[in-house]
């Protein structure tokens, strides 16, 4: 397993103009990360960053960072048909960029996030149809698509496995956000075991219980209130997750995805320090 950093960890700093892709690459190299996921979230960057990525591919190589995943935040299951097709076109553009920049994995975040109360059977039909449509291009370009669990719709072991089985493509995988599994009250280690063999990337995130906090909060299916924090400072059993991945022979990236409200560099450094300690334990097994 290798330590990776998602650029989305810097979302607030990117939006505030304090960080750009070149600075994030330098930060990752200076702080012992081995690879990077670049997330093209228009909400954070306020633009499409394809040209930025092309200009910084050499910088990644020079800093000895593997560019292992490109990600987009697009709801390809949006209830509005126009919005859904717009998102699917963005995914197709992302597939082409992934192919051009030789990144093997494209992850789609936010599927189903526009309609959290939707009927699952109907949502699944739309999700499967949209993924199959996008996979026609992905398979031709030899780019693996993966979907991230988020919200309460496309989340949890059964629903994720149902989508993988219904699509039935060797070019479709899952990216697991461990703290997001708490939204559907599932234990991360159990889900990893259920999805073994289909996991393309694991996002290490964390959250603490917070019924009184007035800032950024998540609500679980049982009504629990959670607030995101640095990895290792919340209720996600991170050590159990890493040891489970070791037992499953997972050889991919352990990706820091910081979502707390501190200055990102501070929260990312604490998250990385915590994970490096456990990774050393796991690697020595």
Secondary structure by P-SEA (a helix, b strand, c coil): cbbbbbcccaaaaaaaccccaaaaaaaaaaacccbbbbbbcccccccccaaaaaacaaaaaaacccccbbbbbcccccccaaaaaaaaaaaaaaaaaaaaacccbbbbcccccccccccaaaaaaaaaaaaaaaaaaaaaacbbbbbbbcccccccaaaaaaaaaaaccccbbbbbcaaaaaaacccaaaaaaaacccccccccccccccccccccccccccbbbbbbccccccccaaaaaaaaaaaaccccccccccccccaaaaaaaaaaaaaaaaaaaaaac
